[in-house]
Amino acid sequence: MEDTTGSNPQSLGFTEKLKSWLSWSWTYVCFIWFGMVLIMIYVLWSPLKLQETLTSASVFLNTLTPKFYVALTGTSSLISGLILIFEWWYFRKYGTSFIEQVSVSHLRPLLGGVESSSTTGLFSSVNGEAEPRPSVSECKVWRNPLNLFRGAEYNRYTWVTGKEPLTYYDMNLSAQDHQTFFTGDTQQLRPEDAVMQKAWRERNPQARIRAAYQAIEMNHECAAAYVLLAEEEATTITEAERLFKKALSIAGKDINLLVYIKRRLAMCARKLGRIKEAVKMMRDLMKEFPLLGMLNIHENLLEALLELQAYADVQAVLAKYDDISLPKSATICYTSALLKARAVSDKFSPEAASRRGLSTAEMNAVEAIHRAVEFNPHVPKYLLEMKSLILPPEHILKRGDSEAVAYAFFHLQHWKRAEGALNLLHCTWEGTFRIIPYPLEKGHLFYPYPGCTETADRELLPSFHEVSVYPKKELPFFILFTAGLCSFTAMLAMLTHQFPELMGVFAKAFFSTLFAPLGFFADKMESFMPSSFWHQLTRI
């Protein structure tokens, strides 16, 4: 065994060298093969009577009417147009070219190349060192701190529009969260807990509700069952609040249940207009469980304080959580930008600023906006209503379109309330992209923008929403090629139909020019070697 393991690196090294040599020699092999084909054509020119075949083919082509060429070019234009439509649809839906994807995944390994992946490669860091590019698995998905209620909000949207606002992937993540959060130790499950564990996994909402009632029949003090009913069966926030209060009264000492229920009760109070009560509940919850910062309860608190227009309290919360050592979010960055913009936006004028320059306060506000836009570049289009909003998902990807939707859905009203804030954002947000160094793999204030956000956002956001992509991808080569081919063949079909004689002369001149190098090569071969030699060689 020792000898075998010791020889593995050598065998692997020989294999890699062989592959690299084959890849290097492939280009020269192609040239050699092309030369051999030309030589074979010349050798078999007389035995196969290729000259007579070409003469008869040219006679046949000369007898074709212009209608044939119109049909030929028109059919080519139609086929290339269909390919173009499919390529464009595939690119819009999946963000890549179908032909390019098939070529890379199937043909490139056969040609000796290395398979490329969008999740691998090297990024250059700010200091110039090579860093591994983040993979899709490294793009962590977070629970949306302000996620809506399924029964009272998401389902009402479905009843009105007939569209599903949540994807199966998003709901499956929520089911995993609830299983982990509410079932606790699986080795000490009570019968009603086993029923609830199965209930969270059910895909059908009615099956989940039936399972919750079954758990309540087994134990009238099953708090998790009341949580599920409050989330999914209650059709109003008032009814959901009543069920959450019932669950809180029987939750006992289960910390996970207590934190979840109290947070949702605070959100119910916020939605019902009892904002001061909601703020108090959130502050008490953060004091009672200070180690649960990963739940991002401070983001709920920030939104409620902004609704109260308690900007000094908002600044105090930001002073605690907008720290360089703590993870950032769109809520943190854009709320900080809003506070600084609010101080100068009511008197801000682009014309006056261009004449006299920016004041210190205005410069701080612009820098805060640039910082927020660099963290999540998708948010401004929603705040400026350049793109329509949808209901936020239950999970978000930081710096992605899903986080932008969730932030703008709850905070757009706060930006509108600050006079001139949206105007300042409109005038300055695009300047961020001139600050970020090129290529975009290099970050400025934050780490380089991850390349996996588009894939994750497409899983989290519904299909009827057009996912915002940053940086914008250039059109693949095959889309441009098929567009050019379609346009060129359509133009040829039209010209052939309108000017058949002129196009016939042009086609003859084109083909004679195209085959001129082949005739030149044949003449040179004739002069280099006598025809008797080739005749004897063909007889052998």
Steps between C-alpha positions, in 0.01 A plus 500: 500500500786739577656450156166557331425822681853621445477449122166678461648853472740380228224333299280805539787724389557287190128514415493877537810535282344277236180707501692827475713361214188387312338840551814676378537277193132514405544823301788359299313173441212700351736674258659170400158343449387792283813468287449125456141562389618741232761251381242218485265719298776570252609134480145378442417783260536284186392152626177632649438735206458795733545743212201355315298499823573867561416584138165322520430667837572843355270425205228393742542815709484715188164348407347590840259792493523798737195367684713215630754741650221708649356189665846390616594830660149547640508157665846571643373829639198329656706226666761743633217725625345210693840417650541866595161509674580182697848627595359832616228331710754261654737788581221705663386203709832338598757774435713301255506385139360150435744431214793627708394294801470180293833571329684559827345209690516235225744597226778673691601191706520300175739757355730474799394824669427554864136528599413850607261575778333816605567412859876460474788716403710771655413847608754771554468656840548866574866447581557308177523150646306211354194393694263209434173606344196428721296200394122473501512314829682796657212735415318454829124546499354679803155499652322825410462689833178667381344204318125522450228269631398230256131482583433870560726646228655258249180298450291814456732603217449159338121526530499840330761448225510123455882511528714318754729753674720232660715245322520136606868547582418788735219310675721193533763710677230626737388143572858408590526807725179410684603138544832604648355784706195334654563126527813520717657168602374235257580221747241629749213580264149483638228358270368847419855617423540215251176608332620862482836393363315330218264798464785743425614270218158484333490680166122548499387787733173323587692188600717710732193656663334159547817368661504798739143425612597135542787603730261721703265204544792299640606782730302820547821674612697442176629854444665418166162399356351840591804667339431316175130595510591864567740502207291315243131474593436846645370727223546826696777641716256529792421130483868414469577711809232316698649161410853618582383619842346157556830337400695734732284405799588130460855526363660427836879543514580413140730793409467448126121510517500800735731707279310414182156567646598827670660627183192417292277664761711814473461489123123459540491810721705689239263401219194590709634852565606452863855604417619614843383171647687316223819697571478418870449130429800493267724682749395264779566200276850625415578559868359162607690305234810708410685204347244448224640777280501261203121535485547868401222626728668843485384529137138471617576763762658738245194482273260568789710793627506650150122478493494695827749744345717451810818572308716547810407149617570366150846656515561338839411156363725555197787604727479157659447281194671693217837379620788391280520165680130417452338371179329767296160502334307725265293621797811613689673667203197670347357616835835663577490666157142615560588673827792686343301586188208627710726762661576671166247377245230763565731777373706297251513623139715334232550831319611682815726211601670502157571875534624521859598140563376267772502599864641267765153373600403447135826316434432271798151430367629421150771272639240317711283450189801371305579260783144368506483463122828310494366260762176437309475665155146368438322715760497847332284393206229383742524811718485725193211288366688426182410135556175354639497344844368157594432336835831421670607135536535321833875470446743750354850500361711785630614735222253330266176601331295313762645719778434810289133403455460433873664829602314722252165335578513622862724809477384681187246695707776622734706636209193674361432659838847665509463801273749498214666171602391317186611794288848485655507124446394547137780751436783307662444122505639426153826671593579196714589294195771747402663450840508120492827405330499304176486207465199461727665207678682761711306649788519853636340523846377140514614164377467438125141456389422125502432332168238258634223746586311463173462123534383520862262791432335310216427221749362738764291735284190399300525438128281799406757737653787622283809437709741793521852395401824676593737538330306498175607211281605564143303324230657161418682461170249252358210743545690767309606245239148366438363856490757593235438180305124551507530861383754415229302213350177701513674782312630253241151357451354847447775609258476174302125546469529862386816476282534137384742563207732728694512259794575212261804685367606581853465135610712373209770755574494411868535124445771543237695712746436248778637205301791694348748392775413134438573538125821682579605216734424239232703688239798526733482129578492423125806711438682355801442132414434359151161353426656162409626466858152552641359261240740224604430575868126467453547169316697367799 
